[in-house]
Amino acid sequence: MNPRQIELALQKQRLQFAAARQRAAFVAGLERIDSVLDVVDRVRDQARGLRDHVPLLSVLAFAIVLIRPRQALRVARRAWFGWMIYRRLGRSLEPLVGFLRRFAA
């Protein structure tokens, strides 16, 4: 082999090692994001499970309003604020979350 081919082979090998290091660093960063997305998925699944118990939750909410109206109003305000934040931020983050799920899989 001539020296030019040897130099190109060495450069190729260096680039492959650099790419492997970058890939490992990127995967390590995605593992942190993946753990956060796992928590979000669990919360979403539990919220879907609550839909099966709507009558029970409605009775419970009505009882709380009758027993502690001031606390119920405070919780309702916080829930409304959280819902508004979710509607504004949640929809704008959906494309990013979908991309990260496809990329991590």
URHUQUI-V65302 format. One record per run of one state. SS is the DSSP state (H for helix, E for strand, - for the rest). FROM is the first residue (numbers start at 1). LEN is the number of residues. If there is no record, write none. Layout:
BEGIN
SS:FROM:LEN, SS:FROM:LEN
END
This chain:
BEGIN
-:1:2, H:3:65, -:68:1, H:69:36, -:105:1
END
